[in-house]
Every structure is written in C-alpha cells, then in structure tokens.
Amino acid sequence: MTESGPITHPYFHVGVLVNDLEAAQEELAAALGLEWGEPLARELGGWSLRAVYAKQGPPYLELIEGPAGSPWEAVDGPRLDHIGYWTDRLDIESERERLADAGLPLEYDGTVAGALFAYHRGRHSGLRVELLANSGRDAFHERWGLEDRRAP
C-alpha cells in the first residue's frame, strides 16, 4: 500500500470460513486440484481456531474453522470472509485509520505469529479486509510453508 493512497497491488490471500476443515480441503482438492499445507491450530482473542493454506498462489486460499461466537464462526454455512493485504507501513495504526475513514471500520485486531493484523469490514459489501504488517511477512510465509512472491 502506498503511504497516502489506496492499495496499489493485489491481495495475497482470500479467507473462507468453513464448518469442517478437512471436508473443505478434500472437496477443493478434488474439484480444483489444490494441494494443502498442514492445518495449524492457533489461539486468537481467547478463541481456538484451525486454519490451512493452499500451496498454490498468490493469491492463496485460506480455510478457517472457528468456534461459535468467534469472528471466524461459520454458523450460517461456509462463506467468503476476507481478503488479505500486506501493508508496507511501519505504523499499521495509520493504515487502520485510513481504511476506517474510507468506510471500512475496524472490526477486530490482534497479533498472530508475532505479526500485527487487523480486520476492517465494509458496511455495504460485508467483506472484511485483513491488514497484516510487513514486519511479520517472513515468519508468516515460513509458518504456513508458502512461497513469498512479493507484489511488484
């Protein structure tokens, strides 16, 4: 993202909420030929969830199985949840403010694998935009076993 303007490169992943991680992996492997990394369990905001990334990408496909009441629950069925972007900004706060000012208020933020992230939800589209701080990019790719193909 540029220091003062909109996103200038493609998103690097798409997140889909599912009720059964293994069933979703099998379905998409059979239908689309996707290969999956190892599912990982993680704690975020007091919730336990599991996630996995397809090895093809970018953009990468992320499947998330989250518990009821969490920001990652799929109680109404599987659905597209978010698109993820790396932010080059050293101060992720300024990017959060920019998105909020553009009509995507902050919904949830935290730290995952040592990297800051934030979810902003569009009021009209319902789509969440996930920001991840570039400072955690290398660790993120290593953790998920993904190739880091940086956007131009």
N, C-alpha and C positions, 0 to 999 in steps of 0.2 A: 504494500500500500504506500502511496506517496505521503509525504509529510502533511500536505494540505488538501488533498483531494480524494476522489473515490478510488476504489480498488482498480489497479492497473494490470492485474494478472489473474489467471484463472484460479478458481478454488482448487484445493488439493485433495479434498475428500468430501464424500456425501455420507451422512449418517442416517441409518434406518433403524427404527425401533421394532423389535420382534418379541414374540412371546416365547419362542423356542429356538435358541441359538443354533443348535445342531441341525434341526429340521430345516431352518432357513439356509444354512450353509449347504446342506445336501441338495436342496431344491435349486439353488442358484448355481451350484457346481454342475448339476445335470443339465440345466437349461442354458447356461451361459458359458460353461467351461471354466468357471472361476476356480482358482486354487486359493486356499486359505492358509493364513498363518495359524499359530496356536492361539486359541481363545485365552484371554487373561482376565482374572478376577481383580477388581480394584474397589477401593473404598473412596467414595466422594460424598462429602457433606453428610456423613453418617449412614449412607446407603451403600449396600453391596451390589455391584453390578458386574456383568461379564460382557466383554466385547472382543471382536475379532475383525481383522482387516483382510480383504482380498489382496493377493500379491500383485495383481495387475493394476497398473495405474502409473502416474496420476491421470485423472483423479482416482483416488482409491475409494472402494466401497467399504464402509464400516457398518457392522451389525452390532446392535447393543440390546442386551436383555437386562431390563431393570425391574426393581421391585415396585409393587403398588405404592402409590403416594410419592414416588420419586419423580424428578424431572425426566426420567427415562422409562417410565412405565408405558406399556402398550395395551392398556386395559380395553380400549376400543378397537383393538386389532393393530397389526403391523402398519407402519406408515413412514414416509419420508419425514425426517425430523430436522436435519440441519445440513448446511454446507460449511466447510471449514476453510479458513484462510490463515496463513501466517502473516503476522504484522512485523514490519521492519522497524517499527517504532521502539525506541528504548523505553519509553514510558507508555505502557499499554493503557494507562488511565486516559490519556488524550485521545486514543482511538475509541475507547468506550464512550467518551463524551461526544465524539464526532458522530458515531452511529446513533446514539440517543437523540442528538439534535436533528438527525436526518429521519427520525420517525421510527427507529428500532430501539426501544428502551431496553435497558439491561434487565435480564430475567434471572440470571444465575452466574456466579463466577467462583473461581477457586484455583487450586493448583493440582495438576496431575503430572506424575513422573517428574516433579521438580519444575514444571513449566506453568506459567500463568495462563489461564484461559478464561473466556467469558462467553456467555450465550446472550444474544440480543434477539428478540422476537419481533417480527414485523406485525404491525397492528392489522393490516389489511391482507397480507399474504399468509400470515400464520407461520411462515418459515423462520426458523432460527438461523442466525448467522453465528458461527463459532469463531472467535478470535483466539489464536494461540501465539504466544510471544516467541519470536525467533530465537531467543536465548535458550529455549529448550528443544530446538529443532533436531539437533544431532541425537540427543538422548531419546527423543520420540521415535525417530526412524530406527535407531538401534533396538529399542524396546519391542517394537512391532515387527522387526525384520523386514523393513521396507527400504527400497532404493530411494535415495534422496535426489530427485530430479528437479532441481531448482528452476522456478519460472524465470524466463528471461527478464 
